[in-house]
């Protein structure tokens, strides 16, 4: 952005200096286009007189990064940095109105891309939270068909010759983004999801910026050009990474999508859960006079990743999260052997299938954040489940097929009534059981620590 602003400043001065001079058959606009094409052709060689290195490509062997803004803090280094494509642009529009002192411009950059190695610690500060991201590795990032357009207004002192840049309006639009950044949030599924997220042009949206400039003369303009281009090595990393306008709720939706992917692949100590598979598991339990023991084989649980987010609303003022998730079908198939009963024992074995269809989870999580420590505590977790339909196909509950069907219908009705008629009981029971467990697992960790653990940025 600094390079572009300086370039437009240079163009404005050139156009202003041309007013009143005979230009034969060429217009002021075409003269400026020739000037820009001259700069474009010179970029691979640099501007030795101004101490500016070659810009196409721009190479940096090593650069320490230390950025601290209200939204982003980044510290670390980049090595073997290479920026390509700064000279690969077309001038789609260049109109100079000498009477109104206004320049209208439009440029298209075909492919601006970066190739580098990096080692960075990044603190992303948003919505009162601090998210700790750690990354190191090789990075490739490309922006294709980037359009930059807008207007520049200036004035030129008749006697003093001073050029005043009154305003600069810059608009941008990206056609396509490619991201291959290794090491960001690890190297597994989370890294892949993050690169896919960064590669979505909708995340970068069209932007509009208005700038106001102070008076400056010809020397000041040239110095601004030199300084801006000279400092392009310290490019404003925060600007392209800022994802303005996204609510905390949408941030959580992104985390849920990452979590969905982890269910399908597993991550670290967490096994793959979509589907979840158990080859063999023995069981034994007793409640009063009733007891059961046996085993299950080839157990497969499906549907944990098949959820749809109906509601996700984060209220930062009241520190709570309202949510509603709907699962199309959570089901399992298995082979079982069981010995059940009290005084009279029954031995059964066979195949089993059971499904909770249109299974809905609605609830609220209330939390608190320490003002100084940012330590997070869960105050309550209320989850109200409901199920639309239960399907039970358990073989050999009875030796008689008709009785077996009736017993399965009893199982279906029992589960349906148990879930739908006891939502308050389930919510309170889960709250009493899960809330203390969550706080015990959280310990003294802050919210940024927890997000780092979930995404794999921390252990």
C-alpha positions in Angstrom: 0.0 0.0 0.0 2.9 2.4 0.8 4.4 1.8 -2.6 1.0 2.4 -4.3 0.4 5.7 -2.4 3.9 6.9 -3.2 3.5 6.0 -6.9 0.2 8.0 -7.1 1.9 11.0 -5.3 4.6 10.9 -8.0 2.0 10.7 -10.7 0.0 13.6 -9.2 3.1 15.8 -9.2 4.0 14.8 -12.8 0.4 15.6 -13.9 0.4 18.9 -12.1 3.8 19.9 -13.5 2.5 19.2 -17.0 -0.4 21.7 -16.8 0.1 24.5 -19.2 2.8 22.9 -21.2 2.2 22.0 -24.8 1.9 18.2 -25.2 1.4 18.0 -29.0 -1.0 15.1 -29.8 -0.6 13.4 -26.4 -3.0 14.1 -23.5 -1.9 14.5 -19.9 -3.4 11.1 -19.1 -1.4 9.3 -21.8 1.8 11.1 -20.7 1.2 9.8 -17.2 0.6 6.3 -18.5 4.0 6.5 -20.3 5.6 7.6 -17.0 4.1 4.7 -15.1 5.2 2.2 -17.8 8.7 3.6 -17.5 8.6 3.0 -13.7 7.2 -0.5 -14.5 10.1 -1.3 -16.8 12.7 0.0 -14.3 11.4 -2.1 -11.4 13.5 -5.2 -12.2 16.6 -3.0 -12.0 15.6 -0.7 -9.1 16.2 3.0 -8.8 19.9 3.4 -8.0 19.7 7.2 -7.8 17.2 6.9 -5.0 18.9 4.0 -3.3 15.9 1.7 -4.1 16.8 -2.0 -4.8 15.2 -4.0 -7.6 11.5 -4.5 -6.9 10.5 -7.1 -9.4 11.3 -9.4 -7.7 12.0 -7.9 -4.3 14.4 -10.1 -2.4 15.3 -10.0 1.3 17.8 -12.5 2.7 16.8 -11.9 6.3 14.4 -9.5 8.1 13.5 -9.3 11.7 9.8 -8.6 12.3 8.5 -6.7 15.3 5.0 -5.3 14.8 2.9 -4.1 17.7 -0.5 -2.6 16.9 -3.9 -2.5 18.7 -5.0 -5.5 16.7 -1.9 -7.5 16.1 1.5 -8.2 17.6 4.0 -10.2 15.6 7.7 -11.0 16.4 10.1 -13.2 14.7 12.0 -13.3 11.4 11.6 -14.1 7.7 14.4 -15.5 5.5 14.8 -15.9 1.7 11.9 -13.6 1.1 10.9 -13.1 -2.5 8.0 -10.9 -3.7 7.0 -11.4 -7.3 4.6 -9.6 -9.6 4.8 -6.0 -8.6 5.6 -5.1 -12.3 3.0 -7.4 -13.7 0.1 -5.0 -13.9 -2.1 -3.3 -16.5 -3.4 0.3 -16.5 -7.1 -0.1 -17.0 -8.0 3.5 -16.5 -6.0 6.7 -16.1 -7.8 10.0 -16.3 -6.4 13.4 -15.2 -8.7 16.4 -15.0 -6.4 19.4 -14.8 -9.3 21.8 -14.1 -10.6 19.9 -11.0 -7.1 18.6 -10.0 -8.4 15.1 -9.9 -6.8 11.8 -11.0 -9.0 8.7 -11.6 -7.1 5.4 -11.8 -7.5 1.7 -12.0 -4.8 -1.0 -12.1 -5.0 -4.8 -12.3 -2.2 -6.9 -10.9 -2.2 -10.4 -12.5 -0.3 -12.3 -9.9 1.4 -10.9 -6.8 3.0 -13.7 -4.8 5.3 -14.3 -1.9 7.7 -17.1 -1.3 9.6 -17.2 2.0 10.6 -19.1 5.1 9.3 -17.7 8.4 9.5 -18.1 12.2 6.9 -16.0 13.9 5.0 -15.6 17.1 1.7 -13.8 16.5 -0.8 -12.4 19.0 -4.1 -11.6 17.4 -6.1 -9.2 19.6 -9.8 -9.2 18.8 -13.0 -8.5 20.7 -11.1 -8.3 24.0 -9.4 -11.7 23.6 -5.8 -12.4 22.8 -5.2 -15.5 20.6 -1.7 -16.9 20.5 -0.6 -18.3 17.2 2.8 -19.8 16.6 4.2 -20.8 13.3 7.4 -21.7 11.5 8.1 -23.2 8.1 7.9 -22.4 4.4 5.2 -20.2 3.0 3.8 -19.4 -0.4 1.0 -16.9 -0.8 -0.5 -15.6 -4.0 -3.1 -12.9 -4.9 -4.4 -13.1 -8.4 -6.3 -10.6 -10.4 -6.1 -7.9 -7.8 -7.8 -4.7 -8.9 -6.9 -1.3 -7.3 -8.9 1.7 -8.2 -10.0 5.1 -6.9 -9.3 8.8 -7.1 -6.6 11.3 -6.0 -7.2 15.0 -5.4 -4.4 17.5 -5.3 -3.7 21.2 -5.6 -0.7 23.1 -6.9 0.4 26.5 -5.5 0.6 29.0 -8.3 3.5 31.0 -6.7 5.1 28.5 -4.3 4.9 25.5 -6.6 4.0 23.4 -3.5 2.0 20.2 -4.2 -0.8 19.4 -1.8 -2.3 16.0 -1.9 -5.8 16.7 -0.5 -7.2 13.2 -0.5 -6.6 9.7 -1.8 -9.3 7.1 -2.1 -8.2 3.5 -2.7 -10.4 0.6 -3.4 -9.3 -3.0 -3.8 -10.8 -6.3 -5.0 -9.2 -9.7 -5.1 -10.0 -12.3 -7.7 -8.3 -15.4 -6.3 -6.1 -16.2 -3.4 -3.8 -19.3 -3.0 -2.3 -20.1 0.4 0.3 -22.7 1.1 1.7 -21.8 4.5 3.4 -24.6 6.4 3.5 -24.7 10.1 0.6 -22.3 10.8 -1.3 -24.1 13.7 0.7 -27.2 13.1 1.1 -29.3 10.0 -2.0 -31.5 10.1 -5.7 -31.0 9.5 -5.9 -27.7 11.2 -3.1 -26.3 9.0 -5.0 -27.5 5.9 -8.3 -25.9 7.1 -6.5 -22.6 7.9 -5.0 -22.5 4.4 -8.4 -23.2 2.8 -9.8 -20.5 5.0 -7.2 -17.9 4.0 -7.6 -18.9 0.3 -11.3 -17.9 0.3 -11.5 -14.5 -1.5 -14.7 -13.7 0.3 -12.7 -13.5 3.5 -10.7 -10.6 2.1 -13.6 -8.7 0.6 -13.4 -5.4 -1.3 -11.9 -2.6 0.8 -12.1 1.1 0.6 -9.6 3.5 2.2 -9.5 7.3 2.3 -6.3 9.1 3.1 -5.6 12.8 3.6 -2.1 14.3 2.8 -0.2 17.4 4.0 1.5 19.9 1.8 4.8 19.0 0.2 7.1 20.2 -2.5 8.8 18.2 -5.3 11.6 17.1 -3.0 9.2 15.9 -0.4 7.3 13.9 -3.0 10.5 12.2 -4.2 11.6 11.5 -0.6 8.2 10.0 0.1 8.6 7.8 -3.0 12.1 6.7 -1.9 11.1 6.1 1.8 7.9 4.3 0.9 9.7 2.0 -1.6 12.7 1.6 0.7 10.5 0.5 3.6 8.5 -1.9 1.6 10.7 -4.6 3.2 8.8 -4.0 6.4 5.5 -4.6 4.7 2.4 -4.0 6.8 1.7 -7.6 7.7 -1.3 -6.6 9.8 -3.2 -5.1 6.9 -3.9 -8.2 4.7 -4.4 -10.4 7.7 -7.0 -8.3 9.3 -10.4 -9.9 8.9 -12.6 -6.9 9.8 -16.3 -7.1 10.5 -16.4 -10.7 11.5 -18.2 -11.3 14.7 -17.1 -13.6 17.5 -20.0 -15.9 16.6 -18.6 -16.4 13.1 -15.1 -17.0 14.6 -16.6 -19.9 16.7 -18.3 -21.2 13.5 -14.9 -21.4 11.9 -13.6 -23.3 14.9 -16.5 -25.7 14.7 -15.7 -26.4 11.1 -12.1 -27.1 12.1 -13.4 -29.4 14.8 -15.6 -31.2 12.3 -12.5 -31.9 10.3 -10.7 -33.2 13.4 -13.5 -35.6 14.0 -13.0 -37.1 10.6 -9.2 -37.3 10.8 -8.3 -37.4 14.5 -5.6 -35.2 16.0 -2.9 -36.0 18.5 -4.3 -38.2 21.3 -7.8 -37.8 20.0 -8.7 -40.8 17.7 -10.9 -40.5 14.6 -14.5 -40.2 15.7 -16.4 -39.9 12.5 -16.8 -42.7 12.2 -15.8 -44.1 15.6 -14.8 -47.7 15.5 -14.2 -50.4 18.2 -13.1 -53.8 17.2 -13.8 -55.5 20.5 -15.0 -54.3 23.9 -16.2 -56.4 26.9 -18.8 -54.9 29.3 -20.2 -55.7 32.7 -22.5 -53.7 35.0 -24.9 -54.3 37.8 -27.8 -52.1 39.2 -29.4 -53.8 42.3 -30.7 -57.2 41.3 -30.3 -56.6 37.6 -26.9 -57.3 35.9 -25.5 -57.7 32.5 -22.2 -58.8 31.0 -21.0 -59.6 27.6 -19.1 -58.0 24.7 -19.5 -56.0 21.5 -17.6 -56.5 18.3 -17.1 -54.4 15.1 -18.8 -51.4 16.7 -19.2 -48.4 14.3 -20.7 -45.1 15.4 -21.5 -42.6 12.6 -23.0 -39.1 12.4 -21.0 -37.1 15.0 -19.7 -34.9 12.2 -23.1 -34.5 10.5 -24.3 -31.5 12.4 -25.8 -28.3 11.2 -25.3 -25.1 13.2 -28.8 -23.5 13.6 -27.9 -20.9 16.2 -24.5 -19.6 17.3 -24.7 -16.3 19.2 -22.0 -15.0 21.5 -22.9 -12.2 23.9 -19.7 -10.6 25.0 -21.4 -8.2 27.4 -23.2 -10.9 29.3 -20.5 -13.5 28.8 -22.6 -16.3 27.4 -23.0 -18.4 24.3 -26.4 -19.5 22.9 -26.3 -22.4 20.5 -28.4 -24.9 18.7 -27.0 -27.9 16.8 -29.0 -30.4 14.8 -27.7 -33.9 13.8 -29.4 -35.6 10.9 -28.7 -39.1 12.3 -26.4 -40.4 15.0 -26.3 -44.2 14.6 -24.3 -47.3 15.4 -24.1 -50.8 14.2 -22.4 -53.7 16.1 -22.4 -57.4 16.9 -23.2 -58.2 20.5 -23.2 -61.1 23.0 -25.0 -60.5 26.3 -26.0 -62.4 29.4 -28.7 -60.3 31.2 -31.3 -60.7 33.9 -31.9 -60.8 37.7 -33.1 -64.1 39.1 -33.8 -65.5 35.5 -30.9 -65.2 33.1 -31.1 -64.7 29.3 -28.3 -65.1 26.8 -28.7 -63.2 23.5 -26.4 -62.5 20.6 -26.7 -61.0 17.1 -26.5 -57.8 15.2 -27.8 -54.4 16.4 -28.5 -51.1 14.8 -29.8 -48.0 16.5 -30.2 -44.4 15.3 -31.2 -41.1 16.8 -32.7 -39.1 13.9 -33.1 -35.4 13.9 -31.2 -35.2 17.2 -31.2 -31.6 18.4 -29.0 -29.9 21.1 -30.0 -26.5 22.2 -28.4 -24.6 25.1 -26.4 -21.9 26.7 -22.8 -21.7 28.1 -22.1 -19.0 30.6 -18.5 -18.1 31.4 -16.4 -15.4 33.1 -13.0 -13.9 32.1 -10.6 -12.5 34.6 -10.0 -8.8 34.0 -6.3 -8.9 34.7 -5.4 -12.6 34.3 -7.8 -13.4 31.4 -8.3 -16.7 33.2 -11.5 -18.4 31.9 -14.1 -20.1 34.1 -17.2 -21.9 33.0 -20.2 -20.8 35.2 -22.8 -23.2 33.7 -23.4 -25.5 30.8 -27.1 -26.0 30.0 -27.9 -28.4 27.2 -31.4 -29.4 26.3 -31.6 -32.4 24.0 -34.5 -33.6 21.8 -34.9 -36.3 19.3 -37.3 -36.5 16.3 -37.2 -40.3 15.8 -35.5 -43.3 17.2 -34.9 -46.4 15.1 -34.0 -49.7 16.8 -33.2 -52.9 15.0 -31.7 -55.3 17.6 -31.7 -58.9 16.6 -32.7 -61.8 18.9 -34.3 -59.9 21.8 -36.8 -62.6 21.4 -36.8 -65.9 19.6 -40.1 -64.9 17.9 -39.9 -62.3 15.2 -43.1 -60.5 16.1 -42.1 -60.2 19.7 -38.7 -59.0 18.7 -40.3 -56.2 16.6 -42.5 -55.2 19.6 -39.5 -55.2 21.9 -37.7 -52.9 19.5 -40.7 -50.6 19.4 -40.6 -50.5 23.2 -36.9 -49.5 23.1 -37.7 -46.8 20.5 -40.5 -45.4 22.6 -38.5 -45.6 25.9 -35.6 -43.7 24.4 -37.8 -41.0 22.8 -39.8 -40.4 26.0 -36.6 -40.5 28.1 -34.9 -37.8 26.0 -37.9 -35.6 25.1 -39.7 -35.7 28.5 -36.7 -35.1 30.7 -34.8 -32.2 29.0 -34.7 -30.1 32.1 -33.4 -33.1 34.2 -30.8 -33.9 31.6 -29.7 -30.2 31.4 -29.3 -29.9 35.1 -27.6 -33.3 35.4 -25.1 -32.4 32.7 -24.5 -29.0 34.2 -23.6 -30.6 37.6 -21.4 -33.2 36.0 -19.7 -31.3 33.2 -19.2 -27.8 34.5 -16.8 -28.8 37.4 -15.0 -31.2 35.0 -14.5 -28.3 32.4 -13.1 -26.0 35.1 -10.8 -28.7 36.3 -9.5 -29.2 32.8 -9.2 -25.5 32.1 -7.2 -24.9 35.3 -5.4 -21.6 35.2 -5.4 -21.3 31.4 -6.6 -18.2 29.6 -8.9 -18.2 26.6 -6.0 -17.8 24.3 -4.3 -20.8 25.8 -7.5 -22.9 25.2 -7.8 -21.8 21.6 -4.1 -22.6 21.1 -4.7 -26.1 22.5 -7.8 -26.7 20.3 -6.1 -25.6 17.1 -2.9 -27.4 18.0 -0.8 -24.2 18.4 -0.1 -25.3 22.0 0.4 -28.5 23.9 
